[in-house]
């Protein structure tokens, strides 16, 4: 997956490597297992299998990150299983604009120790040929500001 990224990273998000990401996944998996034990599903093979699959899926779900190097923007979707991971690569010289809008949810302030602004961010990348792509990512405010400044500066330099 990461073999497509051959140059030095200028700026990137750290969702997959974040301790909060792994703590949240562990708590969710433990909640599924505890529910299984409380409801006494051991006797029912189908329910046991469903809860085991759910707990496993929590750990295998892809986490999204963004990375910028000298000439590209990468949208990384990383999973513990390399076959489930993917990378979308966009040339910075083909990007016309980069816009982001952050949405915050009060419940997540308590559950997720990220900055109080910018927990859920919608990013729109518009290309020179007027096509666009949208990226929906969980990213903290500081990382988003740094990413946006870097990409905007690169776009202005190219244009």
DSSP file (Angstrom, degrees, kcal/mol; ACC not computed):
  #  RESIDUE AA STRUCTURE BP1 BP2  ACC     N-H-->O    O-->H-N    N-H-->O    O-->H-N    TCO  KAPPA ALPHA  PHI   PSI    X-CA   Y-CA   Z-CA
    1    1 A X    >         0   0    0      0, 0.0     3,-1.1     0, 0.0     4,-0.1   0.000 360.0 360.0 360.0 -53.3    0.0    0.0    0.0
    2    2 A X  G >   +     0   0    0      1,-0.3     3,-1.3     2,-0.1    74,-0.0   0.441 360.0  91.5 -81.2   2.9    2.6    2.6    1.1
    3    3 A X  G 3  S+     0   0    0      1,-0.3    -1,-0.3     3,-0.0     0, 0.0   0.681  76.5  66.4 -69.6 -15.4    4.9    1.6   -1.8
    4    4 A X  G <  S+     0   0    0     -3,-1.1     2,-0.9     1,-0.1    -1,-0.3   0.701  87.0  76.9 -74.1 -19.0    3.2    4.3   -3.9
    5    5 A X    <   +     0   0    0     -3,-1.3    -1,-0.1     1,-0.2     4,-0.1  -0.805  51.4 152.1 -97.9 102.2    4.7    6.9   -1.5
    6    6 A X        +     0   0    0     -2,-0.9    -1,-0.2     2,-0.1     2,-0.2   0.562  47.8  69.8-109.9 -11.8    8.3    7.3   -2.5
    7    7 A X  S    S-     0   0    0      1,-0.1     2,-0.2     0, 0.0    -2,-0.0  -0.488  92.5 -75.6-105.7 175.9    9.2   10.9   -1.5
    8    8 A X        -     0   0    0     -2,-0.2    62,-0.5     1,-0.1     2,-0.3  -0.467  46.9-119.3 -73.1 138.1    9.6   12.7    1.8
    9    9 A X  E     -A   69   0A   0     -2,-0.2    60,-0.3     1,-0.2     3,-0.1  -0.588  24.9-175.5 -77.4 133.7    6.4   13.6    3.7
   10   10 A X  E    S-     0   0A   0     58,-3.3     2,-0.3     1,-0.4    59,-0.2   0.857  72.3  -8.8 -92.0 -49.4    5.9   17.3    4.3
   11   11 A X  E     +A   68   0A   0     57,-1.5    57,-3.0   136,-0.0    -1,-0.4  -0.993  68.3 166.5-149.7 145.4    2.7   17.0    6.4
   12   12 A X  E     -A   67   0A   0     -2,-0.3    55,-0.2    55,-0.2     2,-0.2  -0.990  33.0-112.4-154.7 159.1    0.4   14.1    7.4
   13   13 A X        -     0   0    0     53,-2.6     3,-0.1    -2,-0.3   126,-0.1  -0.506  18.5-149.0 -86.6 165.2   -2.4   13.2    9.8
   14   14 A X     >  +     0   0    0     -2,-0.2     4,-0.8     1,-0.1     3,-0.1  -0.073  50.7 127.4-128.8  34.2   -1.8   10.5   12.4
   15   15 A X  T >4 S+     0   0    0      1,-0.2     3,-0.9     2,-0.2     6,-0.3   0.922  75.8  48.2 -60.3 -47.2   -5.1    8.8   12.9
   16   16 A X  T 34 S+     0   0    0      1,-0.3    -1,-0.2    -3,-0.1    -2,-0.1   0.823 116.8  43.0 -66.4 -31.0   -4.0    5.2   12.4
   17   17 A X  T 34 S+     0   0    0     -3,-0.1    -1,-0.3     4,-0.1    -2,-0.2   0.502  89.6 116.0 -91.0  -5.2   -1.0    5.7   14.8
   18   18 A X    <X  -     0   0    0     -3,-0.9     4,-1.3    -4,-0.8     5,-0.1  -0.391  63.9-141.7 -69.9 137.8   -3.0    7.6   17.4
   19   19 A X  H  > S+     0   0    0      1,-0.2     4,-2.5     2,-0.2     5,-0.2   0.837 102.7  59.6 -66.7 -31.5   -3.5    6.0   20.8
   20   20 A X  H  > S+     0   0    0      1,-0.2     4,-2.5     2,-0.2    -1,-0.2   0.878 101.1  54.9 -63.9 -37.4   -7.0    7.3   20.9
   21   21 A X  H  > S+     0   0    0     -6,-0.3     4,-1.9     1,-0.2    -1,-0.2   0.931 112.9  40.9 -59.2 -47.5   -7.9    5.4   17.8
   22   22 A X  H  X S+     0   0    0     -4,-1.3     4,-2.3     2,-0.2    -2,-0.2   0.849 113.4  52.8 -75.0 -34.8   -6.7    2.1   19.3
   23   23 A X  H  X S+     0   0    0     -4,-2.5     4,-2.6     2,-0.2     5,-0.2   0.932 110.5  48.6 -63.5 -45.0   -8.2    2.7   22.7
   24   24 A X  H  X S+     0   0    0     -4,-2.5     4,-2.2     1,-0.2    -2,-0.2   0.910 112.6  47.8 -62.1 -43.4  -11.6    3.4   21.1
   25   25 A X  H  X S+     0   0    0     -4,-1.9     4,-2.2    -5,-0.2    -1,-0.2   0.893 112.1  49.7 -65.3 -39.6  -11.4    0.3   19.0
   26   26 A X  H  X S+     0   0    0     -4,-2.3     4,-2.7     2,-0.2    -2,-0.2   0.927 110.9  48.9 -65.2 -45.0  -10.4   -1.8   22.0
   27   27 A X  H  X S+     0   0    0     -4,-2.6     4,-2.3     1,-0.2    -2,-0.2   0.905 111.5  50.0 -61.7 -42.0  -13.3   -0.5   24.1
   28   28 A X  H  X S+     0   0    0     -4,-2.2     4,-1.8     2,-0.2    -1,-0.2   0.911 112.5  46.8 -64.8 -41.6  -15.8   -1.1   21.3
   29   29 A X  H  X S+     0   0    0     -4,-2.2     4,-2.2     2,-0.2    -2,-0.2   0.910 112.1  50.0 -66.4 -41.8  -14.5   -4.7   20.9
   30   30 A X  H  X S+     0   0    0     -4,-2.7     4,-3.1     1,-0.2     5,-0.2   0.881 107.5  55.0 -63.6 -37.7  -14.6   -5.3   24.6
   31   31 A X  H  X S+     0   0    0     -4,-2.3     4,-2.3     1,-0.2    -1,-0.2   0.901 108.5  48.7 -62.0 -40.3  -18.2   -4.0   24.8
   32   32 A X  H  X S+     0   0    0     -4,-1.8     4,-1.9     2,-0.2    -2,-0.2   0.911 113.7  45.9 -65.1 -41.9  -19.2   -6.5   22.1
   33   33 A X  H  X S+     0   0    0     -4,-2.2     4,-2.1     2,-0.2    -2,-0.2   0.909 112.5  49.7 -69.0 -41.8  -17.5   -9.4   24.0
   34   34 A X  H  X S+     0   0    0     -4,-3.1     4,-3.0     2,-0.2     5,-0.2   0.905 109.7  52.0 -63.0 -41.1  -19.0   -8.3   27.4
   35   35 A X  H  X S+     0   0    0     -4,-2.3     4,-2.4    -5,-0.2    -1,-0.2   0.916 108.3  52.3 -59.7 -42.2  -22.5   -8.1   25.7
   36   36 A X  H  <>S+     0   0    0     -4,-1.9     5,-2.1     1,-0.2     6,-0.3   0.914 112.9  43.6 -58.9 -44.2  -21.9  -11.6   24.5
   37   37 A X  H ><5S+     0   0    0     -4,-2.1     3,-0.8     3,-0.2    -2,-0.2   0.891 113.5  50.1 -71.3 -39.9  -21.0  -12.9   27.9
   38   38 A X  H 3<5S+     0   0    0     -4,-3.0    -2,-0.2     1,-0.2    -1,-0.2   0.914 111.6  47.6 -65.5 -42.5  -23.9  -11.0   29.7
   39   39 A X  T 3<5S-     0   0    0     -4,-2.4    -1,-0.2    -5,-0.2    -2,-0.2   0.426 108.2-126.6 -82.3   3.2  -26.5  -12.3   27.3
   40   40 A X  T X 5 +     0   0    0     -3,-0.8     3,-0.7    -4,-0.2    -3,-0.2   0.918  49.5 159.8  55.3  51.0  -25.2  -15.8   27.6
   41   41 A X  G > < +     0   0    0     -5,-2.1     3,-1.3     1,-0.2     7,-0.5   0.433  43.6  99.4 -84.1   1.6  -24.8  -16.3   23.9
   42   42 A X  G 3  S+     0   0    0     -6,-0.3    -1,-0.2     1,-0.3    -2,-0.1   0.846  81.1  53.5 -57.7 -31.9  -22.3  -19.2   24.3
   43   43 A X  G <  S+     0   0    0     -3,-0.7     2,-0.8     1,-0.1    -1,-0.3   0.711  99.7  67.3 -77.6 -18.3  -25.1  -21.7   23.7
   44   44 A X    <>  -     0   0    0     -3,-1.3     4,-2.2     1,-0.2     5,-0.2  -0.877  64.7-167.2-107.2 106.3  -26.2  -20.1   20.5
   45   45 A X  H  > S+     0   0    0     -2,-0.8     4,-2.5     1,-0.2     5,-0.2   0.852  86.0  55.4 -61.5 -38.0  -23.5  -20.6   17.8
   46   46 A X  H  > S+     0   0    0      2,-0.2     4,-2.5     1,-0.2    -1,-0.2   0.940 110.5  44.1 -62.7 -47.8  -25.0  -18.1   15.4
   47   47 A X  H  > S+     0   0    0      2,-0.2     4,-2.5     1,-0.2     5,-0.2   0.903 113.3  51.6 -64.9 -40.8  -25.0  -15.2   18.0
   48   48 A X  H  X S+     0   0    0     -4,-2.2     4,-2.2    -7,-0.5    -1,-0.2   0.926 111.4  47.7 -60.1 -44.9  -21.5  -16.1   19.1
   49   49 A X  H  X S+     0   0    0     -4,-2.5     4,-2.5     2,-0.2    -2,-0.2   0.907 111.0  51.0 -63.8 -43.2  -20.3  -16.0   15.5
   50   50 A X  H  X S+     0   0    0     -4,-2.5     4,-2.4     1,-0.2    -2,-0.2   0.928 112.5  45.1 -61.6 -46.3  -22.1  -12.7   14.8
   51   51 A X  H  X S+     0   0    0     -4,-2.5     4,-2.5     2,-0.2    -1,-0.2   0.869 112.5  51.6 -68.1 -35.7  -20.5  -11.0   17.9
   52   52 A X  H  X S+     0   0    0     -4,-2.2     4,-2.2    -5,-0.2    -1,-0.2   0.914 111.2  47.9 -65.2 -42.3  -17.1  -12.4   17.1
   53   53 A X  H  X S+     0   0    0     -4,-2.5     4,-2.8     2,-0.2    -2,-0.2   0.903 111.5  51.0 -63.1 -41.6  -17.4  -11.1   13.5
   54   54 A X  H  X S+     0   0    0     -4,-2.4     4,-1.8     2,-0.2    -2,-0.2   0.933 111.1  47.1 -62.5 -47.2  -18.5   -7.7   14.9
   55   55 A X  H  X S+     0   0    0     -4,-2.5     4,-1.0     1,-0.2    -1,-0.2   0.890 114.7  47.2 -63.2 -39.7  -15.5   -7.5   17.3
   56   56 A X  H  X S+     0   0    0     -4,-2.2     4,-1.7     1,-0.2     3,-0.4   0.904 108.5  54.9 -67.4 -41.9  -13.1   -8.5   14.6
   57   57 A X  H  X S+     0   0    0     -4,-2.8     4,-1.6     1,-0.2    -1,-0.2   0.843  99.8  61.5 -61.5 -34.2  -14.6   -6.0   12.1
   58   58 A X  H  < S+     0   0    0     -4,-1.8    -1,-0.2     1,-0.2    -2,-0.2   0.910 109.4  41.3 -58.9 -41.9  -14.0   -3.2   14.5
   59   59 A X  H  < S+     0   0    0     -4,-1.0    21,-0.5    -3,-0.4    -1,-0.2   0.791 116.4  48.5 -77.1 -27.3  -10.3   -3.9   14.4
   60   60 A X  H  < S+     0   0    0     -4,-1.7    21,-0.2    19,-0.1    -2,-0.2   0.603  81.4 115.4 -90.7 -11.0  -10.1   -4.5   10.7
   61   61 A X  S  < S-     0   0    0     -4,-1.6    19,-0.2    -5,-0.2     2,-0.1  -0.305  73.7-108.6 -59.3 140.0  -12.1   -1.4    9.6
   62   62 A X        -     0   0    0     17,-0.1     2,-0.4    22,-0.1    17,-0.2  -0.427  25.2-148.9 -74.1 144.4  -10.0    1.1    7.7
   63   63 A X  E     - B   0  78A   0     15,-2.8    15,-2.9    -2,-0.1     2,-0.3  -0.931  16.7-131.2-111.8 138.3   -8.8    4.4    9.2
   64   64 A X  E     + B   0  77A   0     -2,-0.4     2,-0.3    13,-0.2    13,-0.2  -0.706  29.1 167.5 -97.0 140.5   -8.4    7.4    6.9
   65   65 A X  E     - B   0  76A   0     11,-2.4    11,-2.7    -2,-0.3     2,-0.4  -0.954  23.0-139.6-140.0 158.7   -5.3    9.6    6.9
   66   66 A X  E     - B   0  75A   0     -2,-0.3   -53,-2.6     9,-0.2     2,-0.3  -0.935  18.0-175.8-120.2 147.2   -4.0   12.3    4.5
   67   67 A X  E     -AB  12  74A   0      7,-2.0     7,-3.3    -2,-0.4     2,-0.4  -0.998   8.2-161.4-143.5 139.7   -0.4   12.9    3.6
   68   68 A X  E     +AB  11  73A   0    -57,-3.0   -58,-3.3    -2,-0.3   -57,-1.5  -0.987  12.9 171.5-124.5 130.8    1.3   15.5    1.5
   69   69 A X  E     -A    9   0A   0      3,-2.2   -60,-0.2    -2,-0.4   -64,-0.0  -0.429  57.6 -66.7-115.9-161.1    4.7   15.2   -0.1
   70   70 A X  S    S+     0   0    0    -62,-0.5   -61,-0.1     1,-0.2     3,-0.1   0.822 127.6   6.4 -60.2 -33.5    6.5   17.5   -2.6
   71   71 A X  S    S+     0   0    0      1,-0.1    21,-2.3    21,-0.1    22,-0.5   0.407 118.5  59.5-134.2   2.1    4.1   16.9   -5.5
   72   72 A X  E     - C   0  91A   0     19,-0.3    -3,-2.2    20,-0.1     2,-0.5  -0.956  53.9-145.4-139.2 153.9    1.2   14.7   -4.3
   73   73 A X  E     -BC  68  90A   0     17,-3.0    17,-3.0    -2,-0.3     2,-0.4  -0.978  26.3-159.3-110.1 129.2   -1.7   14.5   -1.9
   74   74 A X  E     -BC  67  89A   0     -7,-3.3    -7,-2.0    -2,-0.5     2,-0.7  -0.926  12.8-157.9-114.1 134.1   -2.4   11.0   -0.7
   75   75 A X  E     -BC  66  88A   0     13,-2.9    13,-2.1    -2,-0.4     2,-0.4  -0.926  22.4-163.5-107.6 105.0   -5.7    9.7    0.8
   76   76 A X  E     -BC  65  87A   0    -11,-2.7   -11,-2.4    -2,-0.7     2,-0.5  -0.746  17.9-171.8 -96.0 133.4   -4.7    6.7    2.9
   77   77 A X  E     -BC  64  86A   0      9,-3.0     9,-2.4    -2,-0.4     2,-0.4  -0.918  21.4-170.8-120.2 101.2   -7.2    4.1    4.1
   78   78 A X  E     +B   63   0A   0    -15,-2.9   -15,-2.8    -2,-0.5     2,-0.3  -0.793  11.6 173.4-105.8 133.8   -5.2    1.9    6.4
   79   79 A X        -     0   0    0     -2,-0.4     6,-0.1   -17,-0.2   -19,-0.1  -0.861  45.5-112.2-126.5 162.9   -6.3   -1.4    7.9
   80   80 A X  S    S+     0   0    0    -21,-0.5     2,-0.7    -2,-0.3   -20,-0.1   0.837 109.6  66.4 -63.4 -31.0   -4.5   -4.0   10.0
   81   81 A X  S >> S-     0   0    0    -21,-0.2     3,-1.9     1,-0.1     4,-0.6  -0.835  80.7-148.4 -91.4 117.1   -4.9   -6.3    7.0
   82   82 A X  G >4 S+     0   0    0     -2,-0.7     3,-1.1     1,-0.3    -1,-0.1   0.805  94.7  63.7 -55.7 -31.2   -2.8   -4.9    4.1
   83   83 A X  G 34 S+     0   0    0      1,-0.3    -1,-0.3    -3,-0.1    -3,-0.0   0.749 102.6  49.8 -66.2 -22.7   -5.3   -6.3    1.5
   84   84 A X  G <4 S+     0   0    0     -3,-1.9    -1,-0.3     2,-0.0    -2,-0.2   0.542  94.6  94.4 -91.5  -8.1   -7.9   -4.0    2.9
   85   85 A X    <<  +     0   0    0     -3,-1.1     2,-0.3    -4,-0.6    -7,-0.2  -0.508  51.4 177.4 -84.5 152.0   -5.7   -0.9    2.8
   86   86 A X  E     -C   77   0A   0     -9,-2.4    -9,-3.0    -2,-0.2     2,-0.4  -0.983  18.5-149.6-150.9 161.5   -5.7    1.5   -0.2
   87   87 A X  E     -C   76   0A   0     -2,-0.3     2,-0.5   -11,-0.2   -11,-0.2  -0.999   2.4-160.8-134.6 129.7   -4.1    4.8   -1.3
   88   88 A X  E     -C   75   0A   0    -13,-2.1   -13,-2.9    -2,-0.4     2,-0.5  -0.957  16.6-157.8-107.4 131.2   -5.6    7.4   -3.6
   89   89 A X  E     -C   74   0A   0     -2,-0.5     2,-0.4   -15,-0.2   -15,-0.2  -0.929  10.5-175.6-117.1 125.8   -2.9    9.7   -5.1
   90   90 A X  E     -C   73   0A   0    -17,-3.0   -17,-3.0    -2,-0.5     2,-0.4  -0.975  25.3-126.9-122.4 132.1   -3.6   13.2   -6.4
   91   91 A X  E >   -C   72   0A   0     -2,-0.4     3,-1.3   -19,-0.2     4,-0.3  -0.626  12.1-143.6 -76.1 130.1   -1.1   15.4   -8.1
   92   92 A X  G >  S+     0   0    0    -21,-2.3     3,-1.3    -2,-0.4    -1,-0.1   0.819  99.3  62.8 -63.7 -30.8   -0.9   18.8   -6.5
   93   93 A X  G 3  S+     0   0    0    -22,-0.5    -1,-0.3     1,-0.3   -21,-0.1   0.704 102.3  51.5 -67.9 -18.2   -0.3   20.5   -9.8
   94   94 A X  G <  S+     0   0    0     -3,-1.3    34,-2.4    33,-0.1     2,-0.5   0.453  88.3 100.4 -95.1  -2.3   -3.8   19.2  -10.9
   95   95 A X  E <   +D  127   0B   0     -3,-1.3    32,-0.3    -4,-0.3     3,-0.1  -0.743  43.1 179.1 -91.0 126.5   -5.6   20.6   -7.9
   96   96 A X  E     +     0   0B   0     30,-3.1     2,-0.3    -2,-0.5    31,-0.2   0.846  68.9   0.5 -90.3 -42.7   -7.4   23.9   -8.4
   97   97 A X  E     -D  126   0B   0     29,-1.9    29,-2.4     2,-0.0     2,-0.4  -0.992  51.6-156.6-149.5 156.1   -8.8   24.3   -4.9
   98   98 A X  E     +D  125   0B   0     -2,-0.3     2,-0.4    27,-0.2    27,-0.2  -0.958  21.8 175.6-135.3 111.5   -8.9   22.6   -1.5
   99   99 A X  E     -D  124   0B   0     25,-2.6    25,-2.9    -2,-0.4     2,-0.4  -0.919   6.7-172.3-122.0 144.7  -11.7   23.4    0.8
  100  100 A X  E     -D  123   0B   0     -2,-0.4     2,-0.4    23,-0.2    23,-0.2  -0.989   8.1-169.5-136.7 147.9  -12.6   22.0    4.2
  101  101 A X  E     -D  122   0B   0     21,-2.2    21,-2.8    -2,-0.4     2,-0.4  -0.992  15.3-148.9-135.8 125.3  -15.6   22.3    6.6
  102  102 A X  E     -D  121   0B   0     -2,-0.4     2,-0.4    19,-0.2    19,-0.2  -0.767   8.4-167.2-100.0 140.8  -15.5   21.0   10.1
  103  103 A X  E     -D  120   0B   0     17,-3.4    17,-2.3    -2,-0.4     2,-0.4  -0.988   7.1-160.6-123.1 132.4  -18.4   19.6   12.0
  104  104 A X        -     0   0    0     -2,-0.4     2,-0.5    15,-0.2    13,-0.1  -0.910   4.9-158.7-117.8 145.8  -18.3   19.0   15.8
  105  105 A X    >>  -     0   0    0     -2,-0.4     3,-1.2     1,-0.1     4,-0.7  -0.982  15.6-142.2-123.2 120.3  -20.5   16.8   17.8
  106  106 A X  H >> S+     0   0    0     -2,-0.5     3,-0.9     1,-0.3     4,-0.8   0.814  99.1  60.3 -54.0 -35.6  -20.8   17.5   21.6
  107  107 A X  H >> S+     0   0    0      1,-0.2     4,-1.4     2,-0.2     3,-0.6   0.874 100.7  55.2 -60.9 -36.8  -21.0   13.8   22.5
  108  108 A X  H <> S+     0   0    0     -3,-1.2     4,-3.0     1,-0.2     6,-0.3   0.712  91.1  72.8 -73.2 -19.1  -17.6   13.2   20.9
  109  109 A X  H << S+     0   0    0     -3,-0.9    -1,-0.2    -4,-0.7    -2,-0.2   0.915 106.1  38.3 -58.0 -41.0  -15.9   15.8   23.1
  110  110 A X  H << S+     0   0    0     -4,-0.8    -2,-0.2    -3,-0.6    -1,-0.2   0.895 122.6  41.1 -75.6 -41.7  -16.2   13.4   26.0
  111  111 A X  H  < S+     0   0    0     -4,-1.4     2,-0.5     1,-0.2    -2,-0.2   0.773 117.3  43.7 -81.4 -26.8  -15.5   10.2   24.1
  112  112 A X  S  < S-     0   0    0     -4,-3.0     2,-1.4    -5,-0.1    -1,-0.2  -0.977  70.1-146.0-127.6 123.3  -12.6   11.4   21.9
  113  113 A X        +     0   0    0     -2,-0.5     2,-0.2    -3,-0.1    -4,-0.1  -0.215  57.7 122.0 -86.8  48.2   -9.8   13.5   23.2
  114  114 A X  S    S-     0   0    0     -2,-1.4     5,-0.1    -6,-0.3    -2,-0.1  -0.491  77.4 -66.4 -95.9 174.6   -9.3   15.5   20.0
  115  115 A X        -     0   0    0     -2,-0.2    -1,-0.2     1,-0.1    -3,-0.0  -0.240  49.3-114.7 -57.9 152.9   -9.6   19.3   19.8
  116  116 A X  S    S+     0   0    0     -3,-0.1     2,-0.4     2,-0.1     3,-0.2   0.653  98.9  58.4 -70.1 -14.2  -13.1   20.6   20.4
  117  117 A X  S    S+     0   0    0      1,-0.2    24,-0.9     2,-0.1    -2,-0.1  -0.893 101.6  22.1-112.6 146.1  -13.4   21.8   16.8
  118  118 A X        +     0   0    0     -2,-0.4    21,-0.6     2,-0.2    -1,-0.2   0.845  61.9 143.0  79.2  35.5  -13.0   19.8   13.7
  119  119 A X  S    S+     0   0    0    -16,-0.3    20,-0.9     1,-0.3     2,-0.5   0.937  77.6  32.5 -72.7 -45.1  -13.7   16.3   14.7
  120  120 A X  E    S-DE 103 138B   0    -17,-2.3   -17,-3.4    18,-0.2     2,-0.4  -0.959  80.4-173.5-113.1 121.7  -15.5   15.4   11.5
  121  121 A X  E     -DE 102 137B   0     16,-3.1    16,-2.7    -2,-0.5     2,-0.6  -0.950  16.1-156.6-122.4 132.7  -14.2   17.2    8.5
  122  122 A X  E     -DE 101 136B   0    -21,-2.8   -21,-2.2    -2,-0.4     2,-0.4  -0.933  17.5-167.1-105.0 124.0  -15.5   17.2    4.9
  123  123 A X  E     -DE 100 135B   0     12,-3.4    12,-2.8    -2,-0.6     2,-0.5  -0.925   7.9-163.6-115.6 135.4  -12.9   18.1    2.4
  124  124 A X  E     -DE  99 134B   0    -25,-2.9   -25,-2.6    -2,-0.4     2,-0.6  -0.978   2.2-167.0-120.3 122.9  -13.5   19.0   -1.3
  125  125 A X  E     -DE  98 133B   0      8,-2.8     8,-2.2    -2,-0.5     2,-0.4  -0.940   6.4-164.2-108.8 118.3  -10.7   18.8   -3.7
  126  126 A X  E     -DE  97 132B   0    -29,-2.4   -30,-3.1    -2,-0.6   -29,-1.9  -0.880   9.1-148.8-105.6 134.3  -11.4   20.5   -7.1
  127  127 A X  E >   -D   95   0B   0      4,-3.1     3,-1.9    -2,-0.4   -32,-0.3  -0.521  28.5-103.7-100.1 166.5   -9.2   19.7  -10.0
  128  128 A X  T 3  S+     0   0    0    -34,-2.4   -33,-0.1     1,-0.3    -1,-0.1   0.767 120.1  59.3 -59.9 -27.9   -8.2   21.9  -13.0
  129  129 A X  T 3  S-     0   0    0    -35,-0.3    -1,-0.3     2,-0.1     3,-0.1   0.226 120.3-108.9 -87.4  15.7  -10.6   20.0  -15.3
  130  130 A X  S <  S+     0   0    0     -3,-1.9    -2,-0.1     1,-0.3     2,-0.1   0.414  80.9 125.2  71.7   2.0  -13.5   21.0  -13.0
  131  131 A X        -     0   0    0     -5,-0.0    -4,-3.1     2,-0.0     2,-0.3  -0.457  41.2-166.6 -79.7 164.9  -14.0   17.5  -11.6
  132  132 A X  E     -E  126   0B   0     -6,-0.2     2,-0.3    -2,-0.1    -6,-0.2  -0.968  16.4-152.6-148.5 163.6  -13.9   17.1   -7.8
  133  133 A X  E     -E  125   0B   0     -8,-2.2    -8,-2.8    -2,-0.3     2,-0.4  -0.983  13.1-142.8-136.6 149.5  -13.7   14.5   -5.1
  134  134 A X  E     -E  124   0B   0     -2,-0.3     2,-0.4   -10,-0.2   -10,-0.2  -0.932  10.1-166.2-117.3 138.5  -14.9   14.6   -1.5
  135  135 A X  E     -E  123   0B   0    -12,-2.8   -12,-3.4    -2,-0.4     2,-0.6  -0.988   5.0-161.7-124.2 127.3  -13.2   13.2    1.5
  136  136 A X  E     +E  122   0B   0     -2,-0.4     2,-0.3   -14,-0.2   -14,-0.2  -0.947  28.9 158.7-110.2 115.2  -14.9   12.7    4.8
  137  137 A X  E     -E  121   0B   0    -16,-2.7   -16,-3.1    -2,-0.6     2,-0.6  -0.973  44.9-124.0-141.6 147.7  -12.3   12.3    7.5
  138  138 A X  E     +E  120   0B   0     -2,-0.3     2,-0.3   -18,-0.2   -18,-0.2  -0.852  49.5 152.5 -89.5 121.1  -11.9   12.6   11.3
  139  139 A X        -     0   0    0    -20,-0.9     2,-0.1    -2,-0.6    -2,-0.1  -0.995  42.6-114.9-151.5 142.2   -9.1   15.0   11.9
  140  140 A X     >  -     0   0    0     -2,-0.3     4,-2.3     1,-0.1     5,-0.2  -0.418  32.6-110.0 -80.8 161.8   -8.2   17.4   14.6
  141  141 A X  H  > S+     0   0    0    -24,-0.9     4,-2.7     1,-0.2     5,-0.2   0.874 113.8  51.2 -58.8 -45.2   -8.1   21.1   14.1
  142  142 A X  H  > S+     0   0    0      1,-0.2     4,-2.3     2,-0.2    -1,-0.2   0.920 111.8  46.6 -63.2 -43.9   -4.4   21.6   14.3
  143  143 A X  H  > S+     0   0    0      1,-0.2     4,-2.6     2,-0.2    -1,-0.2   0.909 113.1  50.4 -63.7 -40.8   -3.6   18.9   11.7
  144  144 A X  H  X S+     0   0    0     -4,-2.3     4,-2.9     2,-0.2     5,-0.2   0.914 110.4  48.8 -64.9 -42.9   -6.3   20.2    9.4
  145  145 A X  H  X S+     0   0    0     -4,-2.7     4,-2.5     2,-0.2     5,-0.2   0.923 113.6  46.6 -62.4 -44.3   -5.0   23.8    9.6
  146  146 A X  H  X S+     0   0    0     -4,-2.3     4,-2.1    -5,-0.2    -2,-0.2   0.919 114.7  47.0 -64.2 -43.8   -1.4   22.6    8.9
  147  147 A X  H  X S+     0   0    0     -4,-2.6     4,-2.5     2,-0.2     5,-0.2   0.926 113.2  48.5 -62.9 -46.1   -2.6   20.4    6.0
  148  148 A X  H  X S+     0   0    0     -4,-2.9     4,-2.8     1,-0.2     5,-0.2   0.908 111.5  49.1 -63.7 -43.9   -4.7   23.1    4.5
  149  149 A X  H  X S+     0   0    0     -4,-2.5     4,-2.3    -5,-0.2    -1,-0.2   0.916 112.8  48.3 -61.6 -43.3   -1.9   25.7    4.7
  150  150 A X  H  X S+     0   0    0     -4,-2.1     4,-2.2    -5,-0.2    -2,-0.2   0.935 115.2  43.1 -64.0 -47.7    0.6   23.4    3.1
  151  151 A X  H  X S+     0   0    0     -4,-2.5     4,-2.6     2,-0.2    -2,-0.2   0.919 114.1  50.6 -66.8 -43.5   -1.8   22.4    0.2
  152  152 A X  H  X S+     0   0    0     -4,-2.8     4,-2.5    -5,-0.2    -1,-0.2   0.906 111.4  48.9 -61.3 -42.0   -2.9   25.9   -0.4
  153  153 A X  H  X S+     0   0    0     -4,-2.3     4,-2.3    -5,-0.2    -1,-0.2   0.911 112.0  48.6 -63.5 -42.6    0.7   27.1   -0.5
  154  154 A X  H  X S+     0   0    0     -4,-2.2     4,-2.2     2,-0.2    -2,-0.2   0.899 111.6  49.7 -64.0 -40.9    1.6   24.4   -3.0
  155  155 A X  H  X S+     0   0    0     -4,-2.6     4,-2.3     2,-0.2    -2,-0.2   0.929 112.0  47.8 -64.2 -45.1   -1.4   25.2   -5.2
  156  156 A X  H  < S+     0   0    0     -4,-2.5    -2,-0.2     1,-0.2    -1,-0.2   0.878 111.9  50.4 -63.2 -38.4   -0.5   28.9   -5.2
  157  157 A X  H  < S+     0   0    0     -4,-2.3    -1,-0.2     1,-0.2    -2,-0.2   0.891 113.3  45.3 -65.6 -40.4    3.1   28.1   -6.1
  158  158 A X  H  <        0   0    0     -4,-2.2    -2,-0.2     1,-0.2    -1,-0.2   0.858 360.0 360.0 -70.3 -35.9    2.0   25.8   -8.9
  159  159 A X     <        0   0    0     -4,-2.3    -1,-0.2    -5,-0.2    -2,-0.2   0.444 360.0 360.0 -86.6 360.0   -0.5   28.3  -10.3
